[in-house]
């Protein structure tokens, strides 16, 4: 999900950034580089050291609102005494809806207020996690893990914030922090239509609102035109939006991105996964993940981010050599485990996992 990745230009004609299509091919080498940079960037957060991992908590739903027709804004408060764990802009939490349904959501409230957390979730057709969140009501109790940081907010002389649709959630606290600190920044918020874009009333003064139905699908110049060298660019949204920002930012401007969909398999080779000693063997094609294949056999297999950082789908690695492609964040150490959502093995080999 995340961070500094690269893409190859797609010759197809442009489509809406909110259809889930468009250029989205990533270079594994830069992903690995980003993974090594993430811990260092976390230490560069705005005046804060990295946060220690927090245990699972039970939290209560205080309120549910709908800032857009298909978006649920959920406010969570501690079930017991004491404040919630501290967090920084860019942090997310794992919402434990049941043992097999764990989903990550960006915190989009005020980090200074530890009496509550706020998340916002867009309903995804057929999405089990979003459907469960949209069914929550005041008084319901759910599990919560974190917060943890997979989208670190680093100090910079100036910022450009670009948000697409529900991607506004991690961007809002970043922009608010920059505003309080007096750091120069520019903000661009895109979406299908104004009606579909939550939190328009919370944008900082001067933010550029650019819905597709009024201005058309934005290109790189619309998003990053006139960018001063050395500006830190933070973008969250659909893959085509991230690709457009990266194509226009140039080499002199660091780009940090977060996405809400799994990355495509890059440099994949077929291998086999055996589910326990003496268990069934499943073949993983070059263009699919082990998680996709395993869930056809074991539909209740837990997963969440599908991008290799949350740890929900990690299983014990009993035998075999793994090509680890996950990026553990604080509170999610890899250990002797295998991340079904992204990790792989050498072509034609077999690994045995503890399932």
C-alpha positions in Angstrom: 0.0 0.0 0.0 2.3 1.8 0.0 4.9 4.5 -0.1 7.4 5.1 -2.8 6.7 3.0 -5.8 7.1 3.5 -9.5 5.1 2.5 -12.6 5.5 2.1 -16.3 3.4 4.3 -18.5 0.3 2.7 -19.8 -0.5 3.5 -23.5 -4.3 3.0 -23.0 -6.5 6.2 -23.1 -7.1 7.8 -19.8 -10.1 6.7 -17.7 -11.7 8.0 -14.5 -9.3 7.8 -11.6 -12.2 6.3 -9.6 -13.0 3.3 -11.8 -10.1 1.2 -10.4 -8.5 1.0 -13.8 -5.5 2.8 -15.4 -1.7 2.7 -15.1 -0.7 0.6 -12.1 2.5 -1.4 -12.7 5.1 -1.1 -10.0 8.8 -1.7 -9.9 9.8 -4.1 -7.1 13.2 -2.6 -6.6 11.8 0.8 -5.6 9.2 -0.9 -3.3 12.1 -2.6 -1.5 13.9 0.8 -1.2 10.8 2.4 0.2 10.5 -0.4 2.7 14.0 0.3 4.0 13.2 4.0 4.2 10.0 3.7 6.1 11.5 3.2 9.6 13.8 6.1 9.2 11.0 8.3 8.0 9.0 7.4 11.0 11.8 8.7 13.2 11.5 12.0 11.3 7.9 12.5 12.2 6.9 16.0 13.2 8.5 16.2 16.6 7.7 12.7 17.8 9.7 9.5 18.2 8.2 6.3 16.7 5.3 4.9 18.7 5.5 1.6 20.4 3.1 -1.1 19.4 -0.2 -1.2 21.3 -2.1 -4.3 22.4 -5.6 -5.1 21.1 -8.2 -2.9 22.8 -12.0 -3.0 23.0 -13.6 0.2 21.8 -17.2 1.4 21.6 -18.9 3.2 18.8 -19.9 6.6 20.0 -21.5 7.9 16.8 -22.0 7.1 13.2 -22.5 9.8 10.5 -22.6 9.9 6.7 -20.5 12.8 5.3 -21.1 11.3 1.8 -23.9 8.9 0.7 -21.7 5.8 0.7 -19.2 6.9 3.5 -19.6 6.0 7.2 -17.8 8.3 9.7 -17.4 6.3 12.9 -16.2 7.8 16.2 -14.7 5.2 18.6 -14.1 5.8 22.3 -12.4 3.6 24.9 -14.7 1.0 26.5 -12.7 1.2 29.7 -10.9 4.1 31.5 -7.9 5.9 30.2 -7.0 7.7 27.0 -6.5 5.9 23.7 -3.0 5.3 22.5 -1.2 8.4 21.0 -0.9 8.6 17.2 0.5 10.9 14.5 -0.9 12.0 11.1 -0.6 9.1 8.7 -1.3 6.4 11.3 -4.0 3.8 10.9 -5.7 1.2 13.1 -6.8 -2.3 12.6 -10.5 -2.8 13.3 -11.2 -6.3 14.4 -14.7 -7.0 13.3 -14.4 -10.7 14.0 -11.5 -13.1 14.1 -11.4 -13.5 10.3 -12.3 -9.9 9.4 -9.7 -7.4 10.3 -9.4 -4.2 8.2 -7.1 -1.1 8.3 -8.5 2.4 8.4 -6.7 5.7 8.5 -7.3 7.9 11.6 -8.7 11.2 10.4 -9.4 13.0 13.6 -7.3 15.2 15.8 -4.2 13.5 17.3 -4.3 15.9 20.2 -7.7 14.4 21.3 -7.0 11.0 22.8 -10.5 10.5 24.1 -11.7 9.4 20.6 -10.6 8.0 17.3 -12.4 8.9 14.0 -12.3 6.7 10.9 -14.3 7.0 7.6 -15.1 4.0 5.5 -16.5 4.0 1.9 -18.9 1.1 1.2 -17.3 -1.2 -1.4 -19.8 -3.4 -3.3 -19.3 -7.0 -2.1 -16.8 -5.8 0.5 -17.3 -7.8 3.7 -15.3 -5.3 5.8 -17.0 -2.2 4.7 -20.4 -3.8 4.9 -19.7 -4.7 8.6 -18.5 -1.1 9.4 -21.6 0.4 7.7 -23.8 -1.8 9.9 -22.2 -0.6 13.1 -24.3 1.6 15.4 -23.8 3.6 18.6 -23.0 1.3 21.5 -21.5 -1.5 19.4 -18.1 -2.8 20.7 -15.3 -3.9 18.4 -11.6 -4.8 18.7 -8.9 -2.4 17.8 -5.1 -2.9 17.2 -2.6 -0.1 16.8 -2.2 2.6 15.9 0.7 1.9 13.5 2.4 3.9 10.9 2.7 2.8 7.3 2.4 6.3 5.8 4.9 8.3 7.8 4.6 12.1 7.9 8.1 13.6 7.7 9.3 17.1 8.4 9.7 19.2 5.3 10.0 22.9 4.3 6.8 22.7 2.3 4.2 20.1 1.3 1.8 19.2 -1.5 -1.2 17.1 -0.3 -3.2 15.3 -3.0 -6.3 13.3 -2.0 -8.6 11.2 -4.1 -12.1 10.3 -2.7 -11.8 8.5 0.6 -8.1 9.0 0.4 -8.8 12.3 2.1 -8.8 10.5 5.5 -5.0 10.3 6.2 -4.4 13.6 4.4 -6.7 15.7 6.6 -4.6 15.4 9.8 -1.4 16.1 7.8 -2.8 19.3 6.4 -4.1 20.3 9.8 -0.7 19.7 11.4 1.1 21.7 8.6 -1.4 24.6 9.1 -0.9 24.6 12.9 2.9 24.6 12.4 2.8 27.4 9.9 4.5 25.2 7.3 3.6 26.3 3.7 1.5 23.7 1.8 -0.9 23.3 -1.1 -3.8 20.8 -1.2 -5.7 19.3 -4.1 -8.8 17.1 -3.4 -10.3 15.1 -6.3 -13.3 12.8 -6.6 -16.1 11.7 -8.9 -18.4 14.5 -7.8 -18.8 16.9 -4.8 -21.5 14.8 -3.5 -19.2 11.8 -3.3 -16.4 13.7 -1.5 -16.5 13.6 2.3 -15.3 16.3 4.6 -15.4 19.2 2.2 -16.4 21.4 5.1 -13.1 20.5 6.9 -10.7 21.4 4.2 -8.1 24.1 5.0 -8.5 27.5 3.4 -7.2 27.6 -0.2 -7.6 23.9 -0.8 -8.4 23.1 -4.5 -11.5 21.0 -4.9 -11.5 19.3 -8.3 -14.4 16.8 -9.0 -14.2 14.9 -12.2 -17.8 15.7 -13.3 -16.9 19.4 -13.3 -13.3 19.5 -14.5 -12.7 16.2 -16.1 -10.1 13.6 -15.0 -7.0 15.5 -13.7 -3.6 15.0 -15.3 -0.2 15.4 -13.8 -0.1 19.2 -14.5 -3.5 19.6 -12.8 -2.2 17.9 -9.7 1.4 19.0 -9.3 1.8 21.9 -11.8 4.2 24.5 -10.5 5.7 22.3 -7.8 8.7 23.9 -6.2 11.8 21.7 -5.9 12.2 20.1 -2.5 8.4 19.9 -1.8 7.4 16.8 0.0 4.4 15.3 -1.8 1.8 13.2 0.0 -0.8 11.5 -2.1 -3.5 9.0 -1.1 -6.2 7.6 -3.4 -6.7 5.3 -6.4 -3.7 3.9 -8.2 -4.1 6.1 -11.4 -4.1 9.2 -9.2 -0.9 8.1 -7.5 0.6 7.3 -10.9 -0.3 10.8 -12.2 1.2 12.5 -9.2 4.4 10.5 -9.5 4.7 11.2 -13.2 4.6 15.0 -12.6 6.5 15.4 -9.3 10.0 14.9 -10.8 13.1 13.5 -9.2 13.7 16.5 -6.9 10.4 16.1 -5.0 10.0 13.1 -2.6 6.6 11.4 -3.1 4.9 9.4 -0.3 1.8 7.5 -1.2 -0.8 5.3 0.3 -3.3 3.2 -1.6 -6.4 1.3 -0.6 -6.1 -1.6 -3.0 -3.6 -4.4 -3.3 -0.6 -3.9 -5.7 -0.4 -6.1 -8.7 2.0 -9.0 -8.6 5.4 -7.9 -9.9 8.0 -10.4 -11.2 5.9 -13.3 -10.1 6.9 -16.9 -10.7 4.7 -20.0 -10.1 5.3 -22.0 -6.9 3.4 -24.3 -4.6 2.1 -23.9 -1.0 1.3 -26.9 1.2 -1.1 -26.2 3.9 0.5 -27.9 6.9 2.5 -31.1 7.0 0.6 -33.7 5.0 -2.0 -31.1 4.0 -3.3 -30.1 0.6 -1.0 -28.5 -2.0 -2.1 -25.5 -4.0 -0.4 -24.1 -7.0 0.2 -20.3 -7.1 0.3 -19.0 -10.6 2.8 -16.2 -11.6 0.1 -13.6 -11.7 -1.8 -14.4 -8.5 -0.9 -14.2 -4.8 -0.8 -17.1 -2.4 -3.6 -15.5 -0.5 -6.0 -15.6 -3.4 -5.3 -19.2 -4.1 -5.3 -20.3 -0.5 -8.7 -18.6 0.2 -10.3 -20.8 -2.5 -9.4 -23.8 -0.4 -9.7 -22.1 3.0 -12.2 -19.3 2.6 -12.0 -18.3 6.3 -8.3 -17.4 6.0 -7.8 -14.0 7.7 -6.5 -11.1 5.7 -6.7 -7.3 5.7 -4.4 -4.9 3.9 -3.3 -7.3 1.1 -0.2 -5.2 0.8 2.3 -6.8 3.2 2.4 -4.6 6.2 -0.5 -5.4 8.6 0.4 -9.0 9.5 -3.2 -10.4 9.4 -2.4 -13.1 6.8 1.0 -14.1 8.1 1.3 -17.8 8.8 4.1 -19.9 10.2 6.7 -21.0 7.6 7.5 -24.6 8.4 9.7 -25.5 5.4 11.1 -23.9 2.3 12.8 -20.7 1.3 10.5 -17.7 1.0 10.9 -14.6 -1.1 9.7 -12.2 1.6 8.0 -9.1 0.1 6.1 -7.9 3.1 7.0 -4.7 4.9 6.4 -5.1 8.6 5.5 -2.0 10.5 5.9 -1.4 14.3 3.9 -4.0 16.1 3.9 -6.4 13.2 7.3 -8.2 13.2 7.8 -10.9 10.5 9.6 -13.6 12.5 9.5 -17.0 10.9 6.3 -16.3 9.1 5.1 -16.0 5.5 2.8 -13.2 4.3 0.3 -14.9 2.0 -0.8 -11.6 0.4 2.6 -10.6 -1.1 5.4 -13.0 -0.4 6.4 -15.7 -2.8 8.9 -18.5 -3.4 11.3 -19.5 -6.2 9.9 -20.8 -9.4 8.8 -24.5 -9.2 9.6 -24.8 -5.4 7.3 -25.7 -2.6 6.9 -24.1 0.8 5.0 -25.6 3.8 3.0 -23.2 5.9 1.4 -23.8 9.3 -2.3 -23.8 8.4 
